[in-house]
């Protein structure tokens, strides 16, 4: 069973990378300029291992407990772990040692907690400001004004390197709506960059998932978070 599963995942990864390359070329970029973050939140350690073996070195989790389990099991392979879901402050201490990047900084309190724990552990971390661009009240993320207030206080939390913005399109919208929302997120990022000044470099745009990553790339995404497409056609236990 495992060789068959590995074959499906490898083929899916190759197909996704081809689509990323094609979408990137339409914007005058290269596929290698866009980071594929393989979202493994719905699969077990064995399938996550297969994703790694298919060449995906950046893995995304939205639940801290699952990240802890997989990071421990796969530590020898040193993947780059991305926290893409909401992180409660009481889980920062245990989560931080495994993380390369947190995409979901959505409050000043979380930023402060991350900075404090980074100091305690003697490390720095890359962080993205999560903005609720769709206006969906069920989604996490800040308003643009809240993100500006957070940027105004960034110097108080130097262990967290703010490098970009993350957002999600509406769940029920069309691909056209998604692209409009991705365009809005890019414009928000640009305004936040101007607000922050020359010492702020919000180069990263984390947006786009399995069904809409081509539209996200068209609007400037530098990171795409892809989960279900990795396991398409795969019989999972």
Backbone torsions as a table, in degrees:
resi	resn	phi	psi	omega
1	UNK	NA	-42.0	-176.1
2	UNK	-61.9	-43.8	177.0
3	UNK	-58.7	-36.0	178.8
4	UNK	-68.2	-43.8	177.9
5	UNK	-61.8	-42.8	179.6
6	UNK	-61.0	-40.2	179.9
7	UNK	-63.4	-46.0	178.9
8	UNK	-59.5	-47.4	-177.3
9	UNK	-64.0	-44.1	-180.0
10	UNK	-61.3	-41.3	178.8
11	UNK	-66.2	-40.7	178.9
12	UNK	-64.7	-42.9	178.5
13	UNK	-60.6	-45.1	179.7
14	UNK	-61.5	-40.9	179.3
15	UNK	-64.6	-44.0	178.9
16	UNK	-61.7	-44.0	-179.2
17	UNK	-63.5	-35.6	176.0
18	UNK	-64.3	-41.5	179.5
19	UNK	-69.0	-36.5	175.5
20	UNK	-62.5	-44.2	179.7
21	UNK	-61.3	-45.7	-179.0
22	UNK	-63.4	-43.8	179.7
23	UNK	-66.3	-38.2	-179.9
24	UNK	-65.8	-42.3	-178.6
25	UNK	-61.0	-31.8	178.6
26	UNK	-65.6	-20.9	179.2
27	UNK	-105.2	10.1	179.8
28	UNK	77.5	18.6	178.4
29	UNK	-113.3	-179.4	177.0
30	UNK	-115.1	150.6	-180.0
31	UNK	-58.3	-33.0	-178.5
32	UNK	-71.0	-10.4	175.3
33	UNK	-80.7	-6.6	-176.6
34	UNK	-116.6	124.7	-176.4
35	UNK	-85.6	120.4	174.1
36	UNK	-85.0	114.7	176.2
37	UNK	-101.7	112.1	-178.2
38	UNK	-80.9	114.6	-177.1
39	UNK	-88.0	117.0	-172.6
40	UNK	-112.6	20.5	-171.6
41	UNK	-67.6	-19.7	-177.8
42	UNK	-102.9	6.4	-176.7
43	UNK	-125.8	164.9	-176.5
44	UNK	-87.2	-176.3	-177.4
45	UNK	-62.9	-40.3	-177.3
46	UNK	-61.9	-45.2	179.4
47	UNK	-69.9	-34.7	175.4
48	UNK	-62.0	-39.5	175.7
49	UNK	-59.0	-41.0	179.9
50	UNK	-66.3	-35.6	176.6
51	UNK	-62.3	-43.5	176.8
52	UNK	-60.1	-44.7	-178.4
53	UNK	-67.6	-17.1	176.5
54	UNK	-87.4	3.4	173.3
55	UNK	103.5	1.5	178.5
56	UNK	-87.3	112.2	-177.1
57	UNK	-97.8	-12.0	179.5
58	UNK	-107.9	116.7	-176.2
59	UNK	-116.5	139.6	-177.9
60	UNK	-116.6	135.4	175.8
61	UNK	-130.8	149.0	178.7
62	UNK	-111.6	-9.7	179.5
63	UNK	-118.2	120.4	-176.2
64	UNK	-55.6	-40.9	-176.8
65	UNK	-61.5	-38.8	178.1
66	UNK	-69.3	-36.9	177.3
67	UNK	-63.4	-42.4	179.1
68	UNK	-58.4	-47.0	-177.6
69	UNK	-61.9	-48.5	-175.3
70	UNK	-73.1	-37.1	178.4
71	UNK	-62.4	-37.6	178.1
72	UNK	-68.1	-45.1	-176.7
73	UNK	-68.8	-30.3	-174.0
74	UNK	-111.0	17.8	-173.6
75	UNK	-59.8	-33.3	-177.3
76	UNK	-66.6	-20.0	-178.7
77	UNK	-93.6	-7.7	172.9
78	UNK	51.0	53.8	173.2
79	UNK	-69.6	162.7	174.4
80	UNK	-93.5	112.4	-176.7
81	UNK	-92.9	133.5	178.3
82	UNK	-117.7	127.1	172.2
83	UNK	-88.2	113.3	-175.0
84	UNK	-107.7	-5.6	178.3
85	UNK	-108.3	176.9	-179.6
86	UNK	-63.3	133.3	179.6
87	UNK	-113.5	116.0	176.6
88	UNK	-72.3	147.0	-175.0
89	UNK	-64.4	-29.1	179.6
90	UNK	-75.1	-3.9	176.8
91	UNK	-109.6	1.9	-177.9
92	UNK	-62.3	-46.2	-173.7
93	UNK	-58.7	-44.8	-176.8
94	UNK	-78.1	-27.9	-176.3
95	UNK	-81.4	-36.6	-169.9
96	UNK	-56.3	-40.5	-176.2
97	UNK	-58.2	-27.1	-176.8
98	UNK	-89.5	-17.1	-167.7
99	UNK	-82.9	140.9	166.2
100	UNK	-96.0	-34.4	-175.8
101	UNK	-154.9	141.6	170.7
102	UNK	-113.8	123.8	-175.8
103	UNK	-89.7	-8.2	-163.9
104	UNK	-119.8	44.3	174.1
105	UNK	-75.9	110.3	-172.2
106	UNK	-124.7	12.6	177.9
107	UNK	-163.3	156.8	175.5
108	UNK	-65.7	-34.6	-179.7
109	UNK	-63.8	-40.6	177.4
110	UNK	-67.2	-42.9	177.7
111	UNK	-57.7	-44.1	179.8
112	UNK	-63.4	-41.5	179.4
113	UNK	-65.1	-41.3	178.0
114	UNK	-62.8	-45.0	-179.6
115	UNK	-63.0	-44.7	-179.8
116	UNK	-60.1	-44.1	-178.4
117	UNK	-72.5	-34.4	173.9
118	UNK	-59.7	-42.1	177.5
119	UNK	-61.5	-43.6	-178.4
120	UNK	-63.9	-37.9	-177.3
121	UNK	-91.8	-4.5	178.2
122	UNK	68.0	44.8	-180.0
123	UNK	-143.1	169.3	171.5
124	UNK	-117.5	160.2	177.3
125	UNK	-141.8	148.6	174.4
126	UNK	-85.1	138.3	-179.3
127	UNK	-137.7	147.4	177.1
128	UNK	-116.4	144.1	176.7
129	UNK	-83.3	121.6	178.5
130	UNK	-87.1	121.7	-179.1
131	UNK	-115.0	132.7	177.4
132	UNK	-84.8	92.1	-174.3
133	UNK	-84.9	-21.5	-176.2
134	UNK	-84.8	-18.0	-176.1
135	UNK	77.9	5.9	179.4
136	UNK	-72.6	117.8	-175.7
137	UNK	-69.3	-15.1	178.5
138	UNK	-81.3	-10.9	-179.3
139	UNK	-95.3	150.1	173.5
140	UNK	-82.0	173.6	179.5
141	UNK	122.1	153.6	-177.9
142	UNK	-89.8	164.7	165.8
143	UNK	-79.5	165.6	177.3
144	UNK	-60.6	-40.3	-179.8
145	UNK	-64.4	-40.2	177.7
146	UNK	-64.7	-38.1	178.3
147	UNK	-64.3	-37.1	176.7
148	UNK	-63.9	-41.5	178.7
149	UNK	-63.0	-38.1	178.1
150	UNK	-65.9	-42.9	177.8
151	UNK	-60.7	-35.7	-179.6
152	UNK	-61.6	-22.9	-176.9
153	UNK	-111.0	13.0	-175.0
154	UNK	-60.0	-30.7	-176.7
155	UNK	-66.0	-18.2	178.1
156	UNK	-76.8	-13.0	-173.4
157	UNK	-131.9	63.7	-170.2
158	UNK	-71.3	-14.0	-179.1
159	UNK	-76.0	-14.2	178.2
160	UNK	-105.7	112.6	-178.1
161	UNK	-89.2	105.5	-179.3
162	UNK	-77.4	116.1	-172.1
163	UNK	-121.5	1.6	-179.5
164	UNK	173.1	-161.5	-173.8
165	UNK	-135.0	145.0	176.1
166	UNK	-125.7	147.3	175.6
167	UNK	-161.8	166.1	-180.0
168	UNK	-127.1	144.1	176.1
169	UNK	-77.4	165.2	177.5
170	UNK	-60.0	140.5	-178.8
171	UNK	-68.3	-34.7	-172.6
172	UNK	-99.3	1.7	-176.4
173	UNK	-82.9	166.5	176.7
174	UNK	-79.3	172.5	176.5
175	UNK	-63.7	-33.4	176.8
176	UNK	-64.4	-42.9	177.0
177	UNK	-63.4	-42.4	178.6
178	UNK	-58.9	-44.3	-178.5
179	UNK	-65.0	-37.9	176.6
180	UNK	-62.7	-39.7	179.4
181	UNK	-70.2	-36.6	175.6
182	UNK	-64.9	-38.2	176.2
183	UNK	-62.2	-41.9	178.2
184	UNK	-63.2	-39.4	179.5
185	UNK	-65.3	-40.6	176.7
186	UNK	-61.1	-41.8	179.3
187	UNK	-65.7	-38.1	175.9
188	UNK	-63.1	-45.2	178.0
189	UNK	-56.5	-43.4	-179.2
190	UNK	-63.8	-39.9	178.8
191	UNK	-68.9	-38.5	176.8
192	UNK	-64.1	-39.0	177.3
193	UNK	-60.4	-45.7	178.5
194	UNK	-64.4	-39.4	179.6
195	UNK	-64.1	-39.7	-177.3
196	UNK	-72.3	-26.3	178.9
197	UNK	92.2	-175.7	-171.1
198	UNK	-65.6	-25.3	-177.4
199	UNK	-87.0	3.8	176.4
200	UNK	-108.8	129.9	179.4
201	UNK	-124.5	91.3	-179.8
202	UNK	-92.9	65.5	-174.1
203	UNK	-76.9	-25.9	-173.9
204	UNK	-87.8	137.0	173.7
205	UNK	-126.5	104.5	-179.8
206	UNK	-95.9	103.7	-179.4
207	UNK	-159.7	150.2	-178.9
208	UNK	102.5	132.8	178.3
209	UNK	-127.3	-163.6	-170.5
210	UNK	-54.1	-38.8	-172.6
211	UNK	-92.6	-13.7	-173.3
212	UNK	-137.3	20.3	-176.4
213	UNK	-69.0	-27.6	177.7
214	UNK	-65.3	-40.1	178.1
215	UNK	-66.7	-37.3	178.0
216	UNK	-64.9	-42.8	178.9
217	UNK	-63.0	-38.3	178.2
218	UNK	-59.9	-27.1	-178.4
219	UNK	-101.6	11.2	171.2
220	UNK	106.4	10.7	179.5
221	UNK	-55.8	137.9	172.5
222	UNK	-109.3	-13.0	175.3
223	UNK	-135.9	133.0	174.9
224	UNK	-122.8	139.1	-173.5
225	UNK	-109.2	103.9	-170.2
226	UNK	-119.2	124.4	-179.0
227	UNK	-117.9	-73.1	-170.7
228	UNK	-59.8	-32.9	179.8
229	UNK	-64.0	-26.7	178.9
230	UNK	-65.2	-28.5	-172.8
231	UNK	-113.7	17.8	-179.3
232	UNK	-61.0	130.8	178.9
233	UNK	79.8	3.0	-175.7
234	UNK	-95.2	129.4	174.7
235	UNK	-82.3	114.0	-178.1
236	UNK	-106.6	148.4	179.4
237	UNK	-67.7	NA	NA
